């Protein structure tokens, strides 16, 4: 996993995420949404 890629993607997506799905953005659950 690329930590910088995760952080950039997480920060870009966090405003659109529902609070009930916020755990999807944790590093171990993250999948690159741009891929």
PDB file of N, CA, C, O and CB in Angstrom:
ATOM      1  N   UNK A   1       0.842  -1.181   0.000  1.00  0.00           N
ATOM      2  CA  UNK A   1       0.000   0.000   0.000  1.00  0.00           C
ATOM      3  C   UNK A   1       0.883   1.238   0.000  1.00  0.00           C
ATOM      4  O   UNK A   1       1.908   1.296   0.679  1.00  0.00           O
ATOM      5  CB  UNK A   1      -0.955   0.001   1.215  1.00  0.00           C
ATOM      6  N   UNK A   2       0.470   2.198  -0.757  1.00  0.00           N
ATOM      7  CA  UNK A   2       1.165   3.481  -0.842  1.00  0.00           C
ATOM      8  C   UNK A   2       0.531   4.444   0.163  1.00  0.00           C
ATOM      9  O   UNK A   2      -0.593   4.896  -0.056  1.00  0.00           O
ATOM     10  CB  UNK A   2       1.104   4.066  -2.297  1.00  0.00           C
ATOM     11  N   UNK A   3       1.226   4.769   1.260  1.00  0.00           N
ATOM     12  CA  UNK A   3       0.633   5.641   2.281  1.00  0.00           C
ATOM     13  C   UNK A   3       0.223   7.012   1.746  1.00  0.00           C
ATOM     14  O   UNK A   3      -0.820   7.541   2.129  1.00  0.00           O
ATOM     15  CB  UNK A   3       1.606   5.823   3.417  1.00  0.00           C
ATOM     16  N   UNK A   4       1.030   7.583   0.873  1.00  0.00           N
ATOM     17  CA  UNK A   4       0.696   8.892   0.321  1.00  0.00           C
ATOM     18  C   UNK A   4      -0.531   8.804  -0.588  1.00  0.00           C
ATOM     19  O   UNK A   4      -1.375   9.700  -0.587  1.00  0.00           O
ATOM     20  CB  UNK A   4       1.891   9.465  -0.455  1.00  0.00           C
ATOM     21  N   UNK A   5      -0.624   7.726  -1.356  1.00  0.00           N
ATOM     22  CA  UNK A   5      -1.789   7.517  -2.210  1.00  0.00           C
ATOM     23  C   UNK A   5      -3.048   7.316  -1.397  1.00  0.00           C
ATOM     24  O   UNK A   5      -4.108   7.841  -1.739  1.00  0.00           O
ATOM     25  CB  UNK A   5      -1.571   6.328  -3.119  1.00  0.00           C
ATOM     26  N   UNK A   6      -2.933   6.546  -0.305  1.00  0.00           N
ATOM     27  CA  UNK A   6      -4.076   6.323   0.578  1.00  0.00           C
ATOM     28  C   UNK A   6      -4.549   7.640   1.183  1.00  0.00           C
ATOM     29  O   UNK A   6      -5.743   7.939   1.185  1.00  0.00           O
ATOM     30  CB  UNK A   6      -3.714   5.326   1.692  1.00  0.00           C
ATOM     31  N   UNK A   7      -3.602   8.424   1.697  1.00  0.00           N
ATOM     32  CA  UNK A   7      -3.965   9.682   2.344  1.00  0.00           C
ATOM     33  C   UNK A   7      -4.619  10.651   1.361  1.00  0.00           C
ATOM     34  O   UNK A   7      -5.626  11.280   1.684  1.00  0.00           O
ATOM     35  CB  UNK A   7      -2.731  10.328   2.968  1.00  0.00           C
ATOM     36  N   UNK A   8      -4.055  10.771   0.176  1.00  0.00           N
ATOM     37  CA  UNK A   8      -4.623  11.669  -0.829  1.00  0.00           C
ATOM     38  C   UNK A   8      -6.029  11.229  -1.226  1.00  0.00           C
ATOM     39  O   UNK A   8      -6.930  12.062  -1.332  1.00  0.00           O
ATOM     40  CB  UNK A   8      -3.721  11.724  -2.066  1.00  0.00           C
ATOM     41  N   UNK A   9      -6.224   9.936  -1.445  1.00  0.00           N
ATOM     42  CA  UNK A   9      -7.539   9.429  -1.840  1.00  0.00           C
ATOM     43  C   UNK A   9      -8.542   9.556  -0.702  1.00  0.00           C
ATOM     44  O   UNK A   9      -9.693   9.936  -0.917  1.00  0.00           O
ATOM     45  CB  UNK A   9      -7.437   7.970  -2.285  1.00  0.00           C
ATOM     46  N   UNK A  10      -8.100   9.236   0.507  1.00  0.00           N
ATOM     47  CA  UNK A  10      -8.983   9.322   1.668  1.00  0.00           C
ATOM     48  C   UNK A  10      -9.446  10.756   1.887  1.00  0.00           C
ATOM     49  O   UNK A  10     -10.627  10.988   2.145  1.00  0.00           O
ATOM     50  CB  UNK A  10      -8.275   8.797   2.924  1.00  0.00           C
ATOM     51  N   UNK A  11      -8.544  11.711   1.788  1.00  0.00           N
ATOM     52  CA  UNK A  11      -8.918  13.112   1.982  1.00  0.00           C
ATOM     53  C   UNK A  11      -9.837  13.614   0.873  1.00  0.00           C
ATOM     54  O   UNK A  11     -10.695  14.463   1.116  1.00  0.00           O
ATOM     55  CB  UNK A  11      -7.672  13.982   2.050  1.00  0.00           C
ATOM     56  N   UNK A  12      -9.664  13.098  -0.333  1.00  0.00           N
ATOM     57  CA  UNK A  12     -10.523  13.499  -1.445  1.00  0.00           C
ATOM     58  C   UNK A  12     -11.927  12.917  -1.304  1.00  0.00           C
ATOM     59  O   UNK A  12     -12.900  13.535  -1.734  1.00  0.00           O
ATOM     60  CB  UNK A  12      -9.907  13.061  -2.772  1.00  0.00           C
ATOM     61  N   UNK A  13     -12.037  11.732  -0.703  1.00  0.00           N
ATOM     62  CA  UNK A  13     -13.324  11.033  -0.626  1.00  0.00           C
ATOM     63  C   UNK A  13     -14.092  11.271   0.666  1.00  0.00           C
ATOM     64  O   UNK A  13     -15.304  11.057   0.703  1.00  0.00           O
ATOM     65  CB  UNK A  13     -13.104   9.572  -0.789  1.00  0.00           C
ATOM     66  N   UNK A  14     -13.431  11.702   1.709  1.00  0.00           N
ATOM     67  CA  UNK A  14     -14.046  11.721   3.042  1.00  0.00           C
ATOM     68  C   UNK A  14     -15.276  12.630   3.117  1.00  0.00           C
ATOM     69  O   UNK A  14     -16.199  12.340   3.877  1.00  0.00           O
ATOM     70  CB  UNK A  14     -13.025  12.168   4.070  1.00  0.00           C
ATOM     71  N   UNK A  15     -15.309  13.699   2.363  1.00  0.00           N
ATOM     72  CA  UNK A  15     -16.459  14.611   2.449  1.00  0.00           C
ATOM     73  C   UNK A  15     -17.721  14.011   1.855  1.00  0.00           C
ATOM     74  O   UNK A  15     -18.826  14.400   2.231  1.00  0.00           O
ATOM     75  CB  UNK A  15     -16.144  15.914   1.747  1.00  0.00           C
ATOM     76  N   UNK A  16     -17.571  13.061   0.923  1.00  0.00           N
ATOM     77  CA  UNK A  16     -18.727  12.445   0.271  1.00  0.00           C
ATOM     78  C   UNK A  16     -19.174  11.148   0.938  1.00  0.00           C
ATOM     79  O   UNK A  16     -20.191  10.573   0.550  1.00  0.00           O
ATOM     80  CB  UNK A  16     -18.411  12.176  -1.174  1.00  0.00           C
ATOM     81  N   UNK A  17     -18.425  10.682   1.938  1.00  0.00           N
ATOM     82  CA  UNK A  17     -18.739   9.401   2.563  1.00  0.00           C
ATOM     83  C   UNK A  17     -19.805   9.547   3.633  1.00  0.00           C
ATOM     84  O   UNK A  17     -19.837  10.526   4.379  1.00  0.00           O
ATOM     85  CB  UNK A  17     -17.489   8.786   3.163  1.00  0.00           C
ATOM     86  N   UNK A  18     -20.676   8.551   3.689  1.00  0.00           N
ATOM     87  CA  UNK A  18     -21.660   8.500   4.772  1.00  0.00           C
ATOM     88  C   UNK A  18     -20.940   8.071   6.045  1.00  0.00           C
ATOM     89  O   UNK A  18     -20.001   7.276   5.994  1.00  0.00           O
ATOM     90  CB  UNK A  18     -22.841   7.518   4.431  1.00  0.00           C
ATOM     91  N   UNK A  19     -21.369   8.585   7.161  1.00  0.00           N
ATOM     92  CA  UNK A  19     -20.723   8.290   8.438  1.00  0.00           C
ATOM     93  C   UNK A  19     -20.769   6.796   8.758  1.00  0.00           C
ATOM     94  O   UNK A  19     -19.887   6.284   9.448  1.00  0.00           O
ATOM     95  CB  UNK A  19     -21.388   9.084   9.560  1.00  0.00           C
ATOM     96  N   UNK A  20     -21.771   6.107   8.273  1.00  0.00           N
ATOM     97  CA  UNK A  20     -21.884   4.673   8.554  1.00  0.00           C
ATOM     98  C   UNK A  20     -20.895   3.844   7.747  1.00  0.00           C
ATOM     99  O   UNK A  20     -20.692   2.668   8.047  1.00  0.00           O
ATOM    100  CB  UNK A  20     -23.293   4.197   8.270  1.00  0.00           C
ATOM    101  N   UNK A  21     -20.276   4.434   6.727  1.00  0.00           N
ATOM    102  CA  UNK A  21     -19.315   3.704   5.890  1.00  0.00           C
ATOM    103  C   UNK A  21     -17.905   4.254   6.031  1.00  0.00           C
ATOM    104  O   UNK A  21     -17.030   3.914   5.235  1.00  0.00           O
ATOM    105  CB  UNK A  21     -19.741   3.759   4.430  1.00  0.00           C
ATOM    106  N   UNK A  22     -17.671   5.092   7.022  1.00  0.00           N
ATOM    107  CA  UNK A  22     -16.378   5.751   7.172  1.00  0.00           C
ATOM    108  C   UNK A  22     -15.244   4.746   7.396  1.00  0.00           C
ATOM    109  O   UNK A  22     -14.091   5.039   7.078  1.00  0.00           O
ATOM    110  CB  UNK A  22     -16.430   6.738   8.328  1.00  0.00           C
ATOM    111  N   UNK A  23     -15.559   3.564   7.941  1.00  0.00           N
ATOM    112  CA  UNK A  23     -14.519   2.553   8.161  1.00  0.00           C
ATOM    113  C   UNK A  23     -13.959   2.010   6.851  1.00  0.00           C
ATOM    114  O   UNK A  23     -12.898   1.387   6.854  1.00  0.00           O
ATOM    115  CB  UNK A  23     -15.073   1.405   8.994  1.00  0.00           C
ATOM    116  N   UNK A  24     -14.644   2.231   5.734  1.00  0.00           N
ATOM    117  CA  UNK A  24     -14.113   1.838   4.422  1.00  0.00           C
ATOM    118  C   UNK A  24     -12.841   2.603   4.087  1.00  0.00           C
ATOM    119  O   UNK A  24     -12.043   2.142   3.271  1.00  0.00           O
ATOM    120  CB  UNK A  24     -15.162   2.070   3.330  1.00  0.00           C
ATOM    121  N   UNK A  25     -12.639   3.753   4.698  1.00  0.00           N
ATOM    122  CA  UNK A  25     -11.479   4.583   4.397  1.00  0.00           C
ATOM    123  C   UNK A  25     -10.263   4.261   5.256  1.00  0.00           C
ATOM    124  O   UNK A  25      -9.199   4.848   5.061  1.00  0.00           O
ATOM    125  CB  UNK A  25     -11.836   6.023   4.566  1.00  0.00           C
ATOM    126  N   UNK A  26     -10.403   3.342   6.201  1.00  0.00           N
ATOM    127  CA  UNK A  26      -9.248   2.928   6.994  1.00  0.00           C
ATOM    128  C   UNK A  26      -8.236   2.235   6.092  1.00  0.00           C
ATOM    129  O   UNK A  26      -8.620   1.599   5.111  1.00  0.00           O
ATOM    130  CB  UNK A  26      -9.676   1.993   8.154  1.00  0.00           C
ATOM    131  N   UNK A  27      -6.954   2.347   6.407  1.00  0.00           N
ATOM    132  CA  UNK A  27      -5.924   1.804   5.511  1.00  0.00           C
ATOM    133  C   UNK A  27      -6.111   0.336   5.163  1.00  0.00           C
ATOM    134  O   UNK A  27      -5.859  -0.054   4.023  1.00  0.00           O
ATOM    135  CB  UNK A  27      -4.581   1.983   6.131  1.00  0.00           C
ATOM    136  N   UNK A  28      -6.544  -0.487   6.107  1.00  0.00           N
ATOM    137  CA  UNK A  28      -6.684  -1.922   5.842  1.00  0.00           C
ATOM    138  C   UNK A  28      -7.964  -2.257   5.081  1.00  0.00           C
ATOM    139  O   UNK A  28      -8.116  -3.393   4.632  1.00  0.00           O
ATOM    140  CB  UNK A  28      -6.656  -2.692   7.146  1.00  0.00           C
ATOM    141  N   UNK A  29      -8.874  -1.328   4.922  1.00  0.00           N
ATOM    142  CA  UNK A  29     -10.097  -1.537   4.138  1.00  0.00           C
ATOM    143  C   UNK A  29     -10.081  -0.766   2.825  1.00  0.00           C
ATOM    144  O   UNK A  29     -10.973  -0.933   1.994  1.00  0.00           O
ATOM    145  CB  UNK A  29     -11.312  -1.129   4.950  1.00  0.00           C
ATOM    146  N   UNK A  30      -9.080   0.069   2.637  1.00  0.00           N
ATOM    147  CA  UNK A  30      -9.023   0.982   1.495  1.00  0.00           C
ATOM    148  C   UNK A  30      -8.735   0.245   0.196  1.00  0.00           C
ATOM    149  O   UNK A  30      -7.872  -0.631   0.136  1.00  0.00           O
ATOM    150  CB  UNK A  30      -7.965   2.047   1.726  1.00  0.00           C
ATOM    151  N   UNK A  31      -9.464   0.610  -0.827  1.00  0.00           N
ATOM    152  CA  UNK A  31      -9.123   0.192  -2.189  1.00  0.00           C
ATOM    153  C   UNK A  31      -9.063   1.472  -3.006  1.00  0.00           C
ATOM    154  O   UNK A  31      -9.893   2.366  -2.840  1.00  0.00           O
ATOM    155  CB  UNK A  31     -10.177  -0.854  -2.790  1.00  0.00           C
ATOM    156  N   UNK A  32      -8.096   1.552  -3.872  1.00  0.00           N
ATOM    157  CA  UNK A  32      -7.889   2.781  -4.630  1.00  0.00           C
ATOM    158  C   UNK A  32      -9.090   3.050  -5.524  1.00  0.00           C
ATOM    159  O   UNK A  32      -9.341   2.304  -6.470  1.00  0.00           O
ATOM    160  CB  UNK A  32      -6.601   2.697  -5.471  1.00  0.00           C
ATOM    161  N   UNK A  33      -9.824   4.098  -5.233  1.00  0.00           N
ATOM    162  CA  UNK A  33     -11.033   4.425  -5.991  1.00  0.00           C
ATOM    163  C   UNK A  33     -10.708   4.926  -7.393  1.00  0.00           C
ATOM    164  O   UNK A  33     -11.559   4.883  -8.282  1.00  0.00           O
ATOM    165  CB  UNK A  33     -11.848   5.472  -5.248  1.00  0.00           C
ATOM    166  N   UNK A  34      -9.499   5.392  -7.590  1.00  0.00           N
ATOM    167  CA  UNK A  34      -9.096   5.890  -8.907  1.00  0.00           C
ATOM    168  C   UNK A  34      -8.690   4.760  -9.842  1.00  0.00           C
ATOM    169  O   UNK A  34      -8.572   4.969 -11.049  1.00  0.00           O
ATOM    170  CB  UNK A  34      -7.947   6.876  -8.767  1.00  0.00           C
ATOM    171  N   UNK A  35      -8.475   3.570  -9.303  1.00  0.00           N
ATOM    172  CA  UNK A  35      -8.009   2.441 -10.130  1.00  0.00           C
ATOM    173  C   UNK A  35      -9.137   1.864 -10.958  1.00  0.00           C
ATOM    174  O   UNK A  35      -8.927   0.912 -11.710  1.00  0.00           O
ATOM    175  CB  UNK A  35      -7.400   1.343  -9.253  1.00  0.00           C
TER     176      UNK A  35
END
